[in-house]
Amino acid sequence: LAIGLVTAACFHALARAYLNETTAWRDTLGFALRRAPQMLVIGLIYLGAFVGGFLVLLSVAAAGGSGGAIVLAGGAFLVLGVWLYVAWSVALPALLVEDARGLAALRRSSALIQGRWWQTFGVILVGVLIALVVTIVVQLMFAFVIAAGIDRSSLAALLIVSAGGLVALAITAPFQAALLVVLYIDLRVRREGFGLEELAARLGVDVVEEPAVAEAGFEPPPADDDSAPYWPAPDEPRPPLGAPGPVADLGPPPPGWRPPG
């Protein structure tokens, strides 16, 4: 549930930044909380699918009764779990943008991932590995504090370990949530030409301003400004600023004169 809220909050902040808009933490948190019930429904469907698949494969392994059957069932469960995780990876962004709820969000995610499963798997794998490395580094830093002389069975050690887990989660959860949001936008742009107007409409942003133009502060000069001869575009080519005027007509060349070769 916490990761779902983080995903929703990061989506709101990132999407408004993508539209060159600012946001407040109250707006971001409110956006996430209003969608918490539907995010919980999607999480329960996730849980039901994985637990159901595990029980089915466990029953198959128990019926086989051999070590090979157990290993085969475990491998099948792992492959199926990874496949479903990637296929449903953008279900939460689909809920947040398109208001696709429950099974509709999972079907929408599968449709977007179709044909790009391996590319999506690669992106998610890199994100998971980065988050894993950061988590290990942070928890090692807190473990060194315990190793400095604190009793591992004491309440202080428990609090330090818990603090390390919270710090690691505070760093990695927004990163992974942002990864899913950007992945969703990329998939929709590639498949459907997803534009800023639709994103702005979903977030209640009225004006969509091109970030590059807004940052540069560019304004076209007035049409009657002679110092800017190329704005607006002239009907015929104009000479550059500072160029000499047209050459006077000298008349026809003398008889028998030919241009040099």
N, C-alpha and C positions, 0 to 999 in steps of 0.2 A: 504493500500500500504506500509506503514511504517513497519507494522508487517511482511508483506511478505518479504521485504528487510532484516529485522532482521533475519528471519528464514533462508534465503539463506546465509547470512553472517555467522551466527552461524553454519550452516551446513558445510560450507567450513572450518571454523576454527576447529570444532570438528572432522570432518572426517580426516583432515591432522594430528591432534593430535593423533587420533586413529591409524594412520599409522606411528606414531613416527616421524612426520615431523613438521617443523615450518612453519609459514606463516606470511606475512606482511599485515598490514591493507589495503594497496592499492590493493593487490591481492584479499583480501576478499571482499572489496567493489566492485571491478571490476567484480568479479564472480556474485555478486548479481545484479548489474546493467544490465549485459548482459542478464539476465533472467527476468528482470522486466516486459517487455511486456507480456510474457506468464503468469507470475504470476498475472498480471492485468486481463488477460482473465479468469483465473480460479476464481479470485475474483468476476468478473461480473457474471459468471455462478452461483456461490454461491448466490449472491444477487438476481439474477433472480429467482432461485429456491425458495428461502424463501419468496420473495415478491409475486410470483405467487401462492404459497401454501397458503399464508395468505389471498390473495384476493379470492381464491376459497372457503376457509372455511368461510370467512366473508360473502360471498354471500349465502352460505348454512345457516348460522346463521340468516341472514336478511330474508331469505325465511321462516324460521321457525317462526320468530317473537316473540318468547318467551324467557324468561330469561334462561330456561333450555337449549334451543338450542344454545344460545350464550356461555354458560359455556361449553357445550359439544364440540362446535367448537373450543373454546380456548384450551381445554385440548387436542383435537386431533392435533391441530397445535403445541402445546408444545412437545407432544410425537414424532410427525413426525420430528420436527426441531432437537430435541436431537438425534434421530436415524440417520438423515442425517449428522449431525455435526460429530458424531463419525465415521460413515461409510466413510466420505470423509476427515478424519483428517490427513491422510498422503499423500494427493494429492500433496502438495508442495514438500515434499521430493521425491516423485515419479517423479515429473518434473525435479528436480535437479540431480537425479542419472540416471534415465532411459530416460530422455528427452521425457517423456509422456506429451502430450500437450492437453489443453482443456478438452473435455469430456473423452479422453483417460486416463488422469491423475486421474479423478474421478472414472472411472471404475477400474483402477489399484488399487486405494486405497480400493474400496469396495471388490475387490478380496482378498487383503491381510487381511482385517479385518474379512472376512467371517469365521465363526466358533470361532472367538475370540472377538466378539463384547463386551461382558460383561467385559472381562479382560481389553480390551482397554478403555472402559467406566470408569472403576475403576481408571486406571492410570490417565486419563485425569481429572477426578473429583478431585482426590487428588491434581493434579497440579493446577487446578483452585482455589481450596480452599486455598492452600498455597499462590498463587498470590493475592487472595482477602485479606487475613490477612495482607500480607506485604503492600498492597495498603492502607488499612485502617490505619495501624500504621503510615505510612509515611504521609498521609494526615492529621491525627490527630496532628502530630508534627507541621505541618505548620498551622493548625487551632489554635493551642495554641498561635502562634505568633500573629495571628489576634485578638484573644480574649484578648491579653495583653493590648490592647488599641487602635487598628487601626480601623478606621471606615469601616464597612463591605461594604459600597457602594462606597468606594474610589478606585482610580486606584491602589494604593499600595496593597489593599486587593485582587484585581483581579490578580495582578501580582504574589502575594504570592500563591494564589490558583492554578494558572497556573503552577508555579514552582513546587508545590507539586505534581501535576499530572504528570509533565514531569519526576521528580525524580522517582516516583513510576513506571512509564512506562519503564524508563531506567533500573530498577531492574527486573521487572517481565517479560517484553517482551523477553529478551534473555533467561530467565529461561524456559518460556513456549516453545520458539522455540527449545531450546536444548532438551526439553522433547519429542517433536514430532520427532526430528531427531533420538534420541536413540530408540524411540518406533518403528520407521520405520525399522531401522537396526535390531532390535530384531525380528520383524515380518518376515523379509526376511530370517534371519538366521534360524528361526524355520521352515519355510515353504520350503525354497529353498536352504538351506546351503550357504547363501550369504557369500562370502569370501573376504579377503583383496585384492586379485588380481583384482577383478572387481571394487572394490571401488577405488583402486589406478589408474586403467585405466581411470575411469571417471574423476579423478582429475588431470591426467597428471603426476602422480608420477611414476618414472621408477623403483625404487628399493623398494621392500617391505621387511623391516627388522623386525624380530620378536622382539617386545619390551623387553621381559624379557631377551633374550640373549644379546641384545644390551646394556641394562642397566648394566648387570652383567659384561660385558666385557670379557666373557669366550672365551678362545681359547684352543682347544685340544692340549696336549703336543705332541711332535714328536714321531713317532712310535718307534724310537731306544732309547728312554729315559728310562733307567732301573729304575729310581726313581719313575716311574709311571707304575707299573706292570699290571695295568688293563686298559691300553689304548694303542693300541686298544684291544678289547676283545680277550683274549687268546683262542687257540683251546682247551686247557685243563686247569683245575684249577691250579693256581699257589699258592705257599705258601705265606702267608703274610710277609711283610717286617720284618726282625729281627727274623724270626722263625728258629729253628735249622735245619740243613740239614737232609737228609735221614739217617735212622738208618742202620748200617751195617748188613749184613746177618749173623746171628749167627748159621745157620745150623738147622738141625732137632732137636726136643726136645728129652730128654733122654727117654729110654724105660719105659713104664708104666706111664709116666707123662700125666696128664690130666689138662686142664684149671680149675681153681677153679670155683665152682658153684656161 
